[in-house]
């Protein structure tokens, strides 16, 4: 299995990070993609990635970390981000995107998203998208951006129609703990309807805990619970889910087949 979105570098893992990584490997999680969220985070993230064979990373600015200074100094941001994007273990741009539930000015978010879309085209990398209550606006940006290397809509929780629109734009759907909740009818129906070729596994740990683990720290070692939920929704075996989603992640992020 490949966890395509996990913040294993966040402070919530500082006390037992290596133990969690070891447990995740035992559970079958062979690779983990750790997204970037802000320029101040990238140096620590790069060091962790270089010390840990199973980890890969993306570089970008999450909408929660967008500030007026970031928007006003995109040239400086480019100077800072370029060495990370050139790193051999940097597999994507992001996490970036749009979020209607945070208090960051939406025009700032859109400007920084457009900047990331331009980076993805110039550096020939896929993009990891954060989209909360913004699917219509996001799809417009993607259509206008004409990205050739695709990407993934992280923590997808939309409808079947929205899922199909992202897939038509060349984007995978990041599927995590949301579908382990029986009440998540809309997203569960979308996952059941979409082809396996459209899906990627993720945990978003330490956030988005699985059903039955509410209030607890999420962890990449729980990824098999997402696999089980997808298998149940599609009435197929967990091994089929693992084979397809691993191949999808390898295709998107250019992982070797080891």
Beta strands, then each sheet from edge to edge (+ up, - down):
strand 1: 2-3
strand 2: 31-34
strand 3: 55-59
strand 4: 90-99
strand 5: 126-132
strand 6: 151-154
strand 7: 171-175
strand 8: 199-201
sheet 1: 1+ 2+ 3+ 4+ 5+ 6+ 7+ 8+
end
